[in-house]
Amino acid sequence: MDPTNVLECVGLRKTFGDRVAVDDVSFTIAGGETYGLLGPNGAGKTTTISMVCGLLARDAGTVTVNGRTLDTGTVEVKAAIGFVPQEIAIYPDLTARENLRFFGTLYDLSGRELDARIDRILESIGLTDRSNERTDAFSGGMKRRLNIGLGMVNDPTLLVLDEPTVGVDPQSRNAILDSVETLAQEGMAVLYTTHYMEEAERLCDRVGILDDGGLKAEGAQRELISLVGERDRLHVGTQGNIAAAAAAAAGVAGVEDAVGVDGGIDVIARDVRASLAEIVRAVDETGAGITSMEVHEPNLEAVFLHLTGKALRDAG
């Protein structure tokens, strides 16, 4: 095992009768890394997460957390994992602080250590000033934030978040995303599932795309875009000799095509931002005046659609 990896999953497989829910899924998450697991409904995300957390026995494969093999009965290894389910798992008749204290006692925490941890969590999730209010008076977003806090009580090295922003307002969603970013910056490994592509693009260092129980592709955003053959597009508004400008841009390293269009040129490149300065110089040397530039970069949504045939928000 790579010592930088908090989680290593190798060859995970799970069947339910004749149906193969997860088939040969492997991925790793290092400390300080956020890994996004994306896929249509029924792709195997929930089953994979359940095996990672030791909630569901696997038919084959291994799950290793902090160098130790995890199974359904390995309590000590599970203690390194914080799991935040889609369902709100808080007691409505208790305050936020009381909820955190109750869950802390389940990990045999008490006294000053637990008090300090609760204070730190409340600050992290932005609920310090509401900590002594009953949670049945909380908004949906506040309940979601407390739900994340409960997953942090045991001070995990791996935090598993299963669609933590479902049904919350934009302000609460942003607060949740800020909290996840802070946790990763502090060195926590995060496994994150979502139906919002902008969340994956903002948070995730790497993404794995599941479909039909298999991991179809994984990598950083630019790696995935390159894998499916997507290219950056640049429109350069020009005045003057458009044909000469297009020919000059086509000669720049990294540019795959450049054609003249009404009012300018369209450039296709593998990484247009890396070639941008040289494209500008080449066009400028032809005497064609540049009036505007607009970059269109392919995103994870395009990759997801290419691999699964569905848009992510329609995949649930």
ZAZASE-288213 format. One record per atom (N, C-alpha, C): residue in one letter; x, y, z. Coordinates in steps of 0.2 Angstrom, whole numbers, plus 5000, padded with zeros to 4 digits. Each point is the difference from the previous one (the first is absolute). Example, Ala and Ser with C-alpha at 12.3 -4.5 7.8 and 13.67 -1.06 7.14 Angstrom:
2
A506649725039 A499650065000 A500450065000 S499850054996 S500450065001 S499650055003 
This chain:
316
M500449945000 M499650065000 M500450065000 D499850054996 D500450075000 D499850035007 P500550025003 P499950035007 P499750075000 T499950034994 T499750064999 T499249995000 N499849944998 N499349984999 N499749985007 V499450045001 V499649985006 V499549944998 L499850004994 L499549954998 L500349974993 E500049935000 E500149974994 E499549944999 C499750004994 C499549954999 C500249974993 V500049935001 V500349964994 V499549954998 G499850004994 G499649944998 G499349995003 L499750055002 L499349995004 L499549974995 R499749965003 R499449964996 R499549985005 K499350024998 K499549985004 K499449984995 T499749945002 T499449984996 T499449995004 F499450014998 F499449995003 F499649954996 G500049945001 G499749954996 G500450004993 D499650004995 D500350004993 D500350074998 R499850055004 R500250074998 R500750025003 V500550024996 V500650025002 V500050085001 A500050025006 A499950075002 A500750045000 V500549965001 V500750045000 V500549944997 D500450024995 D500449954997 D500750034999 D500549975004 D500750024999 D500150075001 V499850035005 V500150085001 V500650015005 S500550044997 S500650015004 S500150085000 F500250035006 F500250075000 F500450015006 T500350065001 T500450025006 T499850075002 I500150025006 I499950075002 I500650015005 A500350054999 A500650025004 A499850055005 G500350015005 G499950055005 G500050074997 G499550045001 G499950074998 G499750004993 E499849944997 E499750004993 E499349995001 T499650034995 T499349995000 T499849964993 Y499749945001 Y499949964994 Y499349994999 G499750024994 G499350004998 G499849944997 L499549975003 L499749944997 L499450014996 L500050004994 L499450034996 L499749944996 G499350004999 G499749954996 G499350005000 P499749984995 P499250004999 P499749965006 N499450015001 N499649955005 N500149934998 G500249965005 G500149934999 G500649984997 A500550055000 A500749984997 A500449965005 G499850005007 G500449975005 G500350045005 K499950075000 K500350045005 K499849995007 T499449995002 T499849985006 T500349935003 T500049964995 T500349935002 T500750015001 T500450044996 T500750015001 T500150035007 I499750055001 I500150045006 I499849955006 S499549965000 S499949965005 S500549955002 M500449984994 M500549955001 M500650045003 V500150064998 V500650045002 V499950015008 C499450015002 C499950025007 C499949935004 G500049954997 G500049935004 G499249995002 L499650034997 L499349995001 L499749944996 L500349984995 L499849954996 L500649954998 A499949945001 A500549954998 A500150004993 R500650004997 R500249994993 R500149934998 D499949984994 D500149944997 D500749994999 A500350054998 A500749994998 A500450075001 G500650005000 G500450075000 G500250015008 T500450065000 T500250025007 T499950075001 V499950025006 V499950075002 V500550015006 T500550054999 T500550015005 T500050075002 V499950025006 V500050065003 V500650015005 N500450054998 N500650015004 N500449945001 G500149964994 G500449945000 G499749945003 R499450015003 R499749945003 R499449984996 T499949934999 T499449974997 T499450015003 L499550034997 L499350015003 L499549944998 D499749985004 D499449954999 D499450025004 T499549974999 T499450025004 T500050005008 G500549965002 G500149995007 G500650035003 T500350044996 T500750035003 T499850075003 V499850005006 V499850065003 V500550055001 E500649985001 E500650055001 E500150044994 V500049964994 V500150034994 V499550054998 K499449985001 K499450044998 K500050075004 A500350005006 A500050065004 A500450054997 A500449994995 A500450054996 A499550034994 I499449985000 I499650024994 I499450045003 G499950064997 G499450045002 G499549994994 F499449985001 F499549994995 F499450055000 V499950044995 V499450045000 V499549984995 P499549975002 P499549974995 P499550054997 Q499749994995 Q499550044997 Q499550025005 E499749955004 E499550015004 E500350055006 I499550045003 I500250045006 I500049955006 A500550005003 A500149955006 A500150045006 I499650055002 I500050035006 I499450005004 Y500150015007 Y499449995004 Y499750075001 P499350014998 P499750074999 P499950035007 D499949965005 D499950035007 D500650015004 L500650004997 L500650025003 L500350064997 T500450035003 T500450064997 T500549974996 A500350054996 A500649984996 A500649975004 R500150045006 R500549975004 R499949945003 E499449995002 E499849935003 E500049954995 N499850014994 N500149954995 N500749984999 L500550055000 L500749984999 L500249965006 R499850025006 R500249975006 R499849935000 F499449994998 F499749935001 F500449954995 F500150034994 F500449964995 F500849995002 G500250055004 G500749995003 G500049955005 T499549995004 T500049955005 T500149934997 L499749994994 L500049944996 L500749984999 Y500450054999 Y500849984999 Y500450005006 D499650005006 D500350005007 D500450065001 L499850064997 L500350065001 L499650045006 S500450045004 S499750035006 S500450065002 G499750045005 G500450055003 G500350054995 R500650035002 R500250064996 R500249984993 E500249944999 E500249984993 E499450014996 L499449975002 L499450004996 L499750085000 D500150035005 D499750075000 D500450044995 A500749994999 A500450044996 A499949984993 R499849934999 R499949984993 R499350034998 I499550005004 I499450034998 I500050074998 D500450045004 D500150074998 D500350014994 R500549964998 R500450004994 R499549984994 I499649955001 I499549984995 I499550064998 L499750025006 L499550054999 L500350064996 E500650025002 E500350064996 E500149984993 S500249944998 S500149984994 S499450004995 I499449985003 I499449994996 I499650075001 G500350055004 G499650065000 G499450005004 L500049965006 L499450005004 L500150025007 T500650035002 T500250025006 T499450045004 D499850054996 D499550045003 D499349975001 R499949944997 R499349975000 R500149935004 S500649995004 S500149945002 S499649975006 N499650055003 N499649985006 N499350014998 E499850004994 E499349994998 E499849934998 R499449995001 R499849934998 R500050004992 T500149944997 T500150004993 T499449994996 D499449995004 D499450004996 D499850074998 A500450055002 A499850074998 A500550024994 F500549954998 F500550024995 F499749994993 S500350044996 S499950004993 S500349944997 G499849984994 G500249944997 G500850004999 G500250064998 G500850014999 G500349995007 M499850035005 M500349995007 M500049935002 K499549964999 K500049935001 K500549964996 R500150024994 R500549974996 R500750015002 R500150065003 R500650025002 R500249965007 L499549995004 L500049975006 L500249924999 N499649984994 N500149934998 N500749994999 I500450044996 I500750004999 I500450005006 G499850045005 G500350015006 G500049935004 L499549975000 L499949935003 L500549954997 G500150014994 G500549954997 G500750025001 M500150055004 M500750035001 M500249995008 V499549975004 V500150005007 V500649955002 N500149954996 N500549955002 N500750024997 D500050064997 D500650034997 D500349954995 P499649994995 P500249954995 P500650024996 T500449954997 T500450024994 T499749994994 L499549974999 L499649994994 L499350025001 L499750054996 L499350035001 L499749984994 V499449965000 V499649984995 V499450045000 L499950044994 L499450045000 L499549984994 D499449985002 D499649974994 D499550064999 E500150034995 E499550064997 E499850045006 P500550045003 P499950045007 P499650064998 T499950024994 T499650074999 T499349994997 V499849945000 V499349994997 V499550045004 G499650044996 G499450045003 G500250065004 V500650024999 V500250065004 V500050064996 D499950065003 D500050074997 D500850014997 P500050054996 P500750014997 P500550035006 Q499850045004 Q500450025006 Q500349945004 S499549965002 S500249945004 S500549954996 R499850004993 R500549954996 R500750035000 N500050074999 N500750035000 N500449995007 A499650005005 A500349995007 A500249935001 I499749954997 I500249935000 I500649994996 L500050034994 L500649994996 L500650035003 D499950065003 D500650035003 D500249965006 S499649965004 S500249965005 S500449944997 V499849974995 V500349944997 V500750034997 E500150054997 E500650034998 E500550015006 T499750025005 T500550015006 T500249945003 L499649955000 L500249935003 L500549974996 A500050014993 A500549974996 A500650045000 Q500050065001 Q500650045001 Q500349985007 E499749985005 E500249985006 E500349935000 G500049974994 G500349934999 G499549945000 M499350015001 M499649955000 M499949974993 A499949934999 A499849974994 A499350014999 V499750024994 V499350005000 V499749974993 L499549955002 L499749974994 L499350034999 Y499850034994 Y499550045000 Y499549984994 T499449995001 T499549994994 T499650065000 T499750014994 T499650064999 T499649994993 H499550044999 H499650004994 H500150074997 Y500550045003 Y500150074998 Y500750004997 M500150014993 M500650004997 M500550055002 E499750065002 E500450065002 E500349995007 E499749955004 E500349995006 E500649954999 A499949954995 A500649964999 A500650044997 E499850054995 E500550044997 E500450045005 R499650035005 R500350045005 R500449965005 L499849955003 L500349965005 L500549954999 C499949964994 C500349945000 C500750004996 D500549985003 D500649994997 D500049954994 R499749955002 R499949944995 R499349985000 V499849974994 V499349985000 V500049934997 G499549955002 G499949944997 G499350004998 I499949974994 I499350004997 I499849935000 L499549985003 L499749935001 L499450004995 D499949944997 D499549994996 D499949924999 D499449985001 D499949924999 D500449965005 G500250035006 G500449975005 G500850004999 G500250034994 G500750004999 G500350075000 L500650015001 L500350075000 L500250014993 K499750044996 K500150024993 K500650044999 A500250045005 A500550054999 A500250035007 E500650025001 E500150045006 E500750044998 G500050065004 G500650044999 G499850075002 A500550054999 A499850075001 A499650024994 Q499750065001 Q499550024995 Q500450014993 R500650034999 R500350004994 R500249934997 E500149965004 E500249934998 E499449974997 L499450005003 L499449974998 L499850034993 I500050075000 I499950034994 I500449984994 S500649995001 S500549984995 S499849934998 L499849965005 L499949934999 L499549984995 V499450045000 V499550004996 V500050044993 G500650035000 G500250034993 G499750075000 E499750035005 E499750075000 E500650054999 R499950054997 R500550064999 R499750065002 D500550055001 D499850075002 D499950034993 R499550055000 R499950044995 R500150085001 L500350034996 L500150085001 L499750034993 H499650055002 H499850054994 H500450065001 V500350024995 V500450065000 V499750054995 G499750055002 G499750064996 G500650044997 T500050004993 T500550044997 T499750044994 Q500550054999 Q499850054994 Q500749994996 G499850004993 G500649994996 G500049944996 N500649974998 N500049944996 N499949945005 I499449985000 I499849945004 I500349944998 A500149994993 A500349934998 A500750005002 A500450065000 A500750005002 A500049985008 A499550035003 A500049995008 A499949935001 A499549974997 A499949935001 A500649964999 A500350014994 A500649964998 A500650015006 A500050065002 A500650015005 A499849965007 A499450015002 A499749965006 A500149934999 A499949974994 A500049934999 A500749975001 G500550054999 G500749985000 G500350005007 V499650025005 V500250005007 V500049935003 A500549985004 A500149945003 A499449995005 G499749944999 G499449985005 G499350024996 V500150044995 V499350014996 V499949954995 E499449975000 E499849954996 E499750024994 D499650065000 D499750024994 D499850085002 A500050044994 A499850075001 A499750014993 V499450035000 V499650024994 V499750065001 G500050044994 G499750065000 G499250005000 V499750045004 V499350015000 V499850074999 D499450015000 D499750074999 D500350045006 G500450055000 G500250045005 G500649985004 G500349944998 G500649985004 G500249934998 I500349975005 I500349934998 I499849955006 D499849944999 D499949955005 D500649955001 V500350005006 V500549965001 V499949945004 I500249944998 I499949945005 I500749985002 A500149995007 A500649985002 A499949955006 R500549965002 R500049965006 R500050045006 D500450055001 D500050045006 D500150074997 V499450044999 V500150064997 V500350055004 R499950005007 R500350055004 R500849995000 A500249944999 A500850005000 A500250034993 S499650004995 S500250024993 S499850084999 L499650035005 L499750064998 L500550054999 A500550015003 A500550064999 A500349994993 E500149944998 E500449994994 E499450014994 I499449985001 I499550014995 I499950084999 V500050045005 V499950075000 V500650034996 R500649985002 R500650024996 R500049994993 A499849934998 A500049984993 A499550044996 V499450015003 V499450044997 V500250074999 D500350035005 D500250075000 D500550014995 E500549964999 E500550014995 E499850004993 T499449974998 T499750014994 T499750074998 G499950045005 G499750065000 G499350005001 A499749955001 A499349995002 A499850035007 G499650055001 G499950025006 G499549965004 I500249985006 I499649965005 I499550045003 T499349995000 T499550045003 T499749965006 S500149945000 S499749965006 S500349935000 M499949975006 M500249935000 M499549965005 E499849944999 E499549975004 E500349925000 V500149985006 V500249935001 V499549965002 H499949944997 H499549955002 H500349945001 E500149985007 E500349945002 E499549955002 P500149944997 P499649945002 P500049995007 N499449975003 N500049995008 N499849935001 L500049995007 L499849935002 L499349984997 E499650045000 E499349994997 E500149964993 A500450034996 A500149974993 A500349935001 V500549995004 V500349945001 V499449955003 F499750025005 F499549955002 F499449984995 L499850054996 L499549994995 L500349954995 H500750014998 H500349964995 H500049925003 L500250005006 L500149935003 L499349965002 T499550045002 T499449975003 T499450014995 G500050054996 G499550024996 G499450045003 K500250025006 K499550045004 K500450065003 A499650065001 A500250055004 A500049985007 L500550035005 L500049985006 L499450015004 R499750064999 R499450025004 R499449964998 D500049974994 D499449954998 D500249935001 A500649995004 A500249935001 A499749975006 G499750045004 G499749985007 G499349974999 
